[in-house]
Each structure stands twice: as C-alpha cells, then as structure tokens.
Amino acid sequence: MGDQDLTEALVDQGYQLTGRHSAVKLCYWTRESLARGRDCYKGRFYGIESHRCVQMSPAIDSCNLHCRFCWRNQGWENDAVMPEYDDPELLLDRSIAAQRRILSGFKGDATIPAERWAESQAPKHIAISLTGEPTLYPKMNRFLEICHERGITTFLVTNGTNPDALRALDPLPTQLYVSVTAPNRAVFHRLTLPSDEHAWDRLVESLGIVRDLRTRRVVRHTLVRGWNLGWTEEYAALDLLARPDFIEPKGYVFMGKSRQRLGRDHVPEHAEIAEFARRLAARTGYLTLDASPDSKVVLLGRTTDGRFLPGRAPEGAELPVVAEATA
C-alpha cells in the first residue's frame, strides 16, 4: 500500500492485510453465527450462512466518496494509479487463509459446535465490500470468475459512481448491491462529500445500467436521521429507474469513525425505517417481504419469489412478513 501509517491503523482495527490493497476483517455476525447460531440479516433475507462468509475488500485505500456515515477511517485514499494490482487467485487464497487465521481461536471453544467451526473453514460466500470502492480493483472480473468456479457465491457492494466498471462486469456477481444514500444531488453532496463533482450523475447513470443486468440486484438506502431520511418520492423515482429485485432501507449505525462525524441523535429507530419502507413500497409498488429489527433494515421486493439463493430457503420462508416490517 505504500503507507505504513495506514497499515498500522488497519491492523490495530482488526484487519488482516492480504495484499498491496486488500484486506479481510471478521464480521460481527460471523462470530454470532458461530457462537449463537444467529445469522446476519442477509441470512434471514437471502439464506447466507454467516459463519461461512468472508468479508473482504480489494480496494481498502481507494474511494471517491467520504460519506459521513462511513465507519472507516478517511483521508488515506490513494489517487495515484498503482503499478501493480494483487493477482485475483492469490487474493482469494489469501482472503480464505486470513479468515481461517481469524477463526482459529474459536476452535475448541465449548460454546461453539465443532461441526459449525469446521464448516467455517470452508467459506461458501464472499461479501466484497468492507471498506473502499471495490469496483476500482481492475481485476474484479477474474476474481468473481474464480470465486464462482470454486462454488463461492459473491455479493458485490458498490457506491454506483463507476458506471463503466458495471458495464464491464463479466461474469456478474451472484448479487449486486448499489448504495443509493441520497434522494437528490444536493443531499448527496452534503452527505457523501464526493471527490468528483460528477459523482451524482454517474450514480444515476449506473442505476440505468443496473436495470438491465441479468443477476440479482439490490438497491440499498442507508438512512441517517436529519440528513437523508425522508424524500420517499425522490427515492422512489431512483428505485424505479433501476428496477432492482430488492430494495433495502437500512438505518445508520453509530460505530467506528462515523462517531467523529455524526451523533447518536442521527441514528434512526427501526420504527422510522419501517415507516420509510412502508411509504416507499406504496410509491414503487414493491412488496414488504421481511424485516430485521436487530439491523434496522426492511426488505422490499418486486415479487415474493426468488428471494433466497438456490438451495438456501427454509421451509415456508418465501411468504411475505408484512406485519413485522410495518409495525
């Protein structure tokens, strides 16, 4: 990475560095899934097994936004073109090895079933998010290809300001997330502090691209009280431009470095997120499928079908849970 201060800070925060610009970090829900059998909301919504999920980033020091609600450090972004990028196959091998190192300390814990720990050593899912903007990694196509060849599903999370990278994705990830964290240009610039004045236009361009991609597509709205919570009509117009399979209104969490930029009063209650979701569903025609109060997130979908990854649906779980999401 060429920045010793960045390296030391990331290691202090629990990151396992896996290359020049890549890292893995243990997710809270991986630990919860191992110790208590509690999966994250992606498990509830889509059937992800959290104890078999690797949370990683191929671009830890590269991002063109400086979102106030982001829990990571900011100001270390590398604007220069790097002479070399991590090899995709080596990146995947090192990411899995890092996850195994992190989880090695759980082996033999009497509270963790031995079978569940053994499963965690063979990851079946990779969340490509964590920190930085992953589409800035120019070898993403090959990385996705290798993951899929090994039977590993991929969730790629992008801020949507790199439309050319979305056009170039081949293969597509198992599920593509686009973060739409503002209803309009003015709120976007105040909240995300983009380094590029055209970032909003590129996000809107990306939503048009997402509409035609033949994979599972999700628009996520991270909602911060007093900043971007509201404007359901404008959010609905953006969602209808993308026409994703799912929409996830999700509340901001007061954690990490975001605590230096925002206060606890900016954290919405789940009831506020549920009310926003209800209004958004009414304007878009989407159905309220489920909710996870622990994570302050509601799941909206175009239909009740196809919600779970193949082979991951619990019996009877395709039924919508409208009452819980709108309570």
SULRAFEN-V280758 format. One record per pair of residues at least 6 apart in sequence whose C-alpha atoms are under 7 Angstrom apart, sorted by the first residue. I is the first residue (numbers start at 1). J is the second residue. If there is no record, write none. Layout:
{{I	J} {I	J}}
//
This chain:
{{1	20} {1	21} {14	25} {15	23} {15	24} {15	25} {16	23} {16	24} {16	25} {16	98} {17	23} {17	24} {18	91} {18	94} {18	95} {19	86} {19	91} {20	86} {21	58} {21	59} {21	60} {21	61} {22	57} {22	58} {22	59} {22	60} {23	56} {23	57} {23	58} {23	60} {24	55} {24	56} {24	57} {24	95} {24	98} {24	99} {25	55} {25	56} {26	55} {26	102} {27	55} {29	39} {29	40} {29	50} {30	50} {30	51} {30	53} {31	51} {32	38} {32	39} {33	39} {33	50} {33	51} {34	51} {34	112} {34	116} {34	117} {35	111} {35	112} {39	49} {39	50} {40	50} {41	292} {41	295} {42	48} {43	49} {43	50} {45	308} {46	307} {46	308} {46	309} {47	308} {47	309} {47	312} {47	313} {51	120} {52	119} {52	120} {52	122} {52	123} {52	124} {52	125} {53	123} {53	124} {53	125} {53	126} {54	99} {54	123} {54	125} {54	126} {54	127} {55	126} {55	127} {55	128} {55	129} {55	130} {56	127} {56	128} {56	129} {56	130} {57	128} {57	129} {57	130} {57	131} {57	132} {57	134} {58	134} {58	137} {59	132} {59	133} {59	134} {59	136} {59	137} {60	131} {60	132} {61	76} {61	77} {61	78} {61	132} {62	77} {62	78} {62	132} {62	133} {63	77} {63	132} {63	133} {64	194} {64	195} {64	196} {65	192} {65	193} {65	194} {65	195} {66	74} {66	192} {66	193} {66	194} {67	191} {67	192} {67	193} {68	191} {68	192} {68	258} {68	261} {68	262} {69	252} {69	258} {70	258} {71	255} {71	256} {71	257} {71	258} {72	131} {72	256} {72	257} {73	257} {88	139} {88	142} {88	143} {89	143} {89	146} {100	121} {107	117} {124	151} {124	152} {124	153} {125	152} {125	153} {125	154} {126	152} {126	153} {126	154} {126	155} {127	154} {127	155} {127	156} {128	134} {128	155} {128	156} {128	157} {129	156} {129	157} {133	158} {133	159} {134	158} {135	158} {135	165} {141	169} {141	170} {141	171} {144	171} {144	173} {145	171} {147	153} {153	174} {154	173} {154	174} {154	175} {155	173} {155	174} {155	175} {155	176} {156	173} {156	175} {156	176} {156	177} {157	176} {157	177} {157	178} {158	177} {158	178} {158	179} {159	178} {159	179} {160	178} {160	179} {160	203} {160	206} {161	199} {161	202} {161	203} {161	206} {162	202} {163	202} {163	205} {163	206} {172	215} {174	215} {174	216} {175	215} {175	216} {175	217} {176	216} {176	217} {176	218} {177	217} {177	218} {177	219} {177	220} {178	218} {178	219} {178	220} {179	219} {179	220} {179	221} {180	219} {180	220} {180	221} {181	221} {181	222} {181	223} {182	188} {182	228} {183	231} {183	234} {183	235} {185	200} {187	228} {207	241} {207	242} {208	241} {208	242} {210	242} {211	242} {211	243} {211	244} {216	245} {217	244} {217	245} {217	246} {218	244} {218	245} {218	246} {218	247} {219	244} {219	246} {219	247} {219	248} {220	247} {220	248} {220	249} {221	248} {221	249} {221	250} {222	249} {222	250} {222	251} {222	252} {223	229} {223	250} {223	251} {223	252} {224	251} {224	252} {224	266} {224	267} {224	268} {225	266} {225	267} {225	268} {226	266} {230	276} {232	279} {232	280} {233	283} {236	280} {236	283} {236	284} {240	284} {245	301} {245	302} {246	299} {246	300} {246	301} {246	302} {247	299} {247	300} {247	301} {248	297} {248	298} {248	299} {248	300} {249	273} {249	277} {249	297} {249	298} {250	273} {250	296} {250	297} {250	298} {251	267} {251	268} {251	273} {251	296} {251	297} {252	267} {252	268} {253	267} {254	264} {254	267} {270	293} {270	296} {271	327} {273	296} {273	297} {274	298} {274	325} {274	326} {274	327} {275	326} {277	298} {278	326} {281	287} {281	288} {286	300} {286	301} {286	302} {287	300} {287	301} {287	302} {287	303} {288	299} {288	300} {288	301} {288	320} {288	321} {288	322} {288	325} {289	299} {289	300} {289	301} {289	304} {289	320} {289	321} {289	322} {290	298} {290	299} {290	320} {290	321} {290	322} {290	325} {291	297} {291	298} {291	299} {291	324} {291	325} {292	298} {298	325} {304	318} {304	319} {304	320} {305	318} {307	318}}
//
